[in-house]
Amino acid sequence: MDKRQITGKEGEELAVKYLEEQGYKILARNYRCPLGEIDIIACDNEDLVFIEVKTRTSLKFGLPVESITKSKQFRIRKIALRYLAETRPVYNKYRFDVVSIILKNGKVDQFDIIHNAF
């Protein structure tokens, strides 16, 4: 794994820990299909939540959340539909959240969760 992959994995671990502390039930991590991947799929009360985690170590290229383009959002939606078709979960509502993390010197400098991000 290269440095970028290690940073991403660390961010996902931090996100899962936080989400579980907030009462989310993690249903899947790194759900993959031919269309791509969703980092975390979880249950938050009555909602099924598809979560994209973005982690950066600097703001050189902007905030982590700014890297989620319209085309990335579209792709995540298509992957979510694939997940729904495969698993047929019993949730009435679903949403797309983003966890945005900035790490400085190996520690969390900024941690944000954006509900209904797109």
WOQUIVEN-V653167 format. One record per pair of residues at least 12 apart in sequence whose C-alpha atoms are under 8 Angstrom apart, sorted by sequence separation. I is the first residue (numbers start at 1). GAP is how many residues later the second one is. D is the distance in Angstrom with one decimal. If there is no record, write none. Layout:
{{I/GAP/D} {I/GAP/D}}
//
This chain:
{{28/12/5.8} {29/12/6.4} {38/12/7.0} {39/12/6.1} {40/12/6.7} {99/12/7.3} {100/12/5.1} {27/13/7.7} {28/13/5.0} {38/13/6.9} {39/13/5.4} {40/13/7.9} {54/13/7.9} {99/13/5.7} {100/13/6.3} {26/14/7.2} {27/14/5.5} {28/14/6.8} {38/14/6.4} {39/14/6.4} {99/14/4.4} {100/14/7.9} {26/15/6.2} {27/15/5.0} {98/15/5.7} {99/15/6.4} {26/16/4.3} {27/16/7.0} {97/16/7.0} {98/16/5.1} {25/17/5.4} {26/17/6.5} {97/17/5.5} {98/17/6.8} {24/18/6.2} {25/18/5.0} {97/18/4.6} {24/19/5.5} {25/19/6.7} {96/19/6.8} {97/19/5.3} {98/19/6.2} {24/20/4.9} {95/20/7.6} {96/20/5.1} {97/20/5.2} {23/21/7.0} {24/21/7.4} {95/21/5.6} {96/21/5.9} {97/21/7.5} {96/22/6.1} {16/24/7.9} {12/27/7.4} {50/30/7.1} {65/33/7.1} {65/34/7.8} {65/35/5.7} {64/36/5.6} {63/37/7.8} {64/37/6.8} {15/38/7.3} {38/38/6.6} {64/38/7.4} {36/39/7.5} {37/39/7.5} {35/40/7.2} {36/40/7.8} {12/41/6.2} {38/41/7.2} {11/42/6.9} {37/42/7.0} {38/42/7.7} {11/43/7.2} {35/43/7.5} {36/43/6.7} {48/43/6.1} {11/44/5.5} {35/44/6.1} {47/44/6.2} {50/44/7.6} {52/44/7.8} {54/44/7.5} {58/44/6.8} {8/45/7.9} {46/45/6.3} {47/45/6.9} {48/45/6.3} {49/45/5.6} {50/45/6.3} {51/45/5.9} {52/45/6.5} {53/45/5.8} {54/45/6.2} {55/45/6.0} {56/45/6.4} {57/45/5.5} {58/45/7.3} {73/45/7.1} {8/46/7.1} {33/46/7.1} {46/46/7.1} {47/46/5.1} {48/46/4.5} {49/46/5.0} {50/46/4.9} {51/46/4.8} {52/46/4.9} {53/46/4.7} {54/46/5.1} {55/46/4.6} {56/46/5.0} {57/46/4.7} {58/46/7.3} {8/47/5.8} {46/47/7.0} {47/47/5.2} {48/47/6.5} {49/47/5.8} {50/47/6.2} {51/47/5.5} {52/47/6.3} {53/47/6.1} {54/47/6.2} {55/47/5.7} {56/47/6.2} {57/47/5.7} {7/48/6.7} {8/48/7.9} {47/48/7.1} {49/48/6.8} {51/48/7.1} {53/48/7.7} {55/48/7.3} {7/49/7.2} {33/49/7.8} {7/50/7.8} {15/84/6.8} {11/90/6.6}}
//
